[in-house]
Every structure is written in structure tokens, then in C-alpha cells.
Amino acid sequence: MKEAEDLVLQMVGKGCNPDVVTYHSLISGYAKSGNTQKCIELYDKMKMVGIKPTIGTFHPLMYACRYVGMAEVERMFQEMLQMDLIPVESQKEKERVKKEKGSVFAPTDA
């Protein structure tokens, strides 16, 4: 994961700013390695620099937070809801949301 972070630093040095996909990739990698603290740090940094997380950002975050307990999972879930992001539970629902919103990552109108 250090190599991936170094690559992002090189990108920034060449004028390429990380986007939601970049952060999602880093968070996913750290989640898979069990480094919950790093996932949360990256998530916080992402928000600090003005990048809005997507529903896809929360999947690895919640996966990682299971290592530190349900309180952190609940916090992430509440933040997801505050951002009007909804989890899509079935393929049929996913297709319906995509048709209505243009993307399954779109905020809800609720």
C-alpha cells in the first residue's frame, strides 16, 4: 500500500489531483489489509479536500470498521445517510435507481 500512496504523491507532484476513484482505491486496499485507522484517515482527508464520497466509498469503509466495532460502523452509516446516499440491495433496485437517477451512485431525493 505504501507504493500506491507514493504513486498518488507522484501524481499530485505532476499536477494530477486525486479524485473519488483514487481515494476509493486506497481505502479499499487498506480495508483489505485490515488497517482501519488508515481507511478513516483517507476518508477524512478526502472530505477535507472537498471530494464527496460515493456509496461505493462506504463499502470498504464499513468493511474496515468492523475491526474496531459497531460504533464506528454506525457512524459511517449515519454519515452515508446524511449525504443522501442509499445502499442498493438488489440488482432490480439498482437498475431502477440507475434509470431514475442516471447512476446508482446518485444522491436520493428523499
C-alpha positions as CSV (number, residue, x, y, z in Angstrom):
1,M,0.0,0.0,0.0
2,K,2.9,2.3,0.6
3,E,3.7,2.1,-3.2
4,A,0.2,3.1,-4.1
5,E,0.4,6.1,-1.8
6,D,3.7,7.0,-3.3
7,L,2.2,6.8,-6.7
8,V,-0.6,9.2,-5.7
9,L,2.1,11.6,-4.3
10,Q,3.8,11.5,-7.7
11,M,0.5,12.2,-9.4
12,V,0.0,15.2,-7.2
13,G,3.6,16.4,-7.9
14,K,2.8,16.3,-11.6
15,G,-0.4,18.3,-11.2
16,C,-2.9,15.4,-11.2
17,N,-5.3,15.7,-8.2
18,P,-6.7,12.6,-6.7
19,D,-10.4,12.0,-7.3
20,V,-13.0,9.8,-5.6
21,V,-11.8,6.8,-7.5
22,T,-8.2,7.3,-6.3
23,Y,-9.4,7.6,-2.7
24,H,-11.7,4.7,-3.1
25,S,-8.9,2.5,-4.3
26,L,-6.6,3.4,-1.4
27,I,-9.4,2.9,1.1
28,S,-10.2,-0.5,-0.4
29,G,-6.6,-1.6,-0.3
30,Y,-6.2,-0.6,3.4
31,A,-9.5,-2.2,4.3
32,K,-8.4,-5.5,2.8
33,S,-5.2,-5.3,4.8
34,G,-7.1,-4.6,8.0
35,N,-5.8,-1.0,8.5
36,T,-8.9,0.7,9.7
37,Q,-7.2,3.7,11.0
38,K,-5.6,4.5,7.6
39,C,-9.0,4.0,5.9
40,I,-10.6,6.5,8.3
41,E,-7.7,9.0,7.8
42,L,-8.1,8.8,4.0
43,Y,-11.8,9.2,4.2
44,D,-11.4,12.3,6.4
45,K,-8.8,13.7,4.1
46,M,-11.0,13.1,1.1
47,K,-13.8,15.1,2.7
48,M,-11.4,17.8,3.8
49,V,-10.2,18.4,0.3
50,G,-13.7,18.6,-1.0
51,I,-14.2,15.2,-2.6
52,K,-17.7,13.9,-2.0
53,P,-17.7,10.2,-1.2
54,T,-20.0,7.9,-3.1
55,I,-21.9,4.9,-1.9
56,G,-19.0,2.8,-3.2
57,T,-16.7,4.6,-0.8
58,F,-18.6,3.4,2.1
59,H,-18.4,-0.3,1.3
60,P,-14.7,-0.7,2.1
61,L,-15.0,1.7,5.0
62,M,-17.7,-0.3,6.7
63,Y,-15.7,-3.5,5.9
64,A,-12.7,-2.0,7.6
65,C,-14.7,-0.6,10.6
66,R,-15.9,-4.0,11.6
67,Y,-12.4,-4.4,13.1
68,V,-13.0,-1.6,15.6
69,G,-16.6,-2.2,16.4
70,M,-20.2,-1.4,15.6
71,A,-20.0,2.2,16.9
72,E,-17.7,3.1,14.0
73,V,-19.8,1.2,11.5
74,E,-22.9,3.1,12.8
75,R,-21.0,6.4,12.5
76,M,-20.1,5.7,8.9
77,F,-23.7,4.6,8.1
78,Q,-25.1,7.8,9.6
79,E,-22.7,9.9,7.5
80,M,-23.7,8.0,4.4
81,L,-27.4,8.8,5.2
82,Q,-26.6,12.4,5.9
83,M,-25.0,12.6,2.4
84,D,-28.3,11.2,1.0
85,L,-26.5,8.1,-0.3
86,I,-28.6,4.9,-0.3
87,P,-27.4,1.3,-0.3
88,V,-28.8,-0.6,-3.3
89,E,-29.8,-4.0,-2.1
90,S,-30.8,-5.8,-5.3
91,Q,-30.0,-5.8,-9.0
92,K,-33.6,-4.9,-9.8
93,E,-33.5,-1.9,-7.4
94,K,-30.1,-1.0,-8.7
95,E,-31.4,-0.9,-12.3
96,R,-34.5,1.2,-11.2
97,V,-32.3,3.7,-9.4
98,K,-29.9,3.9,-12.3
99,K,-32.8,4.5,-14.7
100,E,-34.3,7.2,-12.5
101,K,-31.1,8.9,-11.4
102,G,-28.7,8.1,-14.2
103,S,-26.3,6.4,-11.7
104,V,-26.6,4.1,-8.8
105,F,-24.2,6.5,-7.0
106,A,-26.5,9.4,-7.3
107,P,-28.0,11.0,-4.2
108,T,-31.6,10.3,-3.4
109,D,-34.3,13.0,-3.4
110,A,-35.6,11.9,0.0
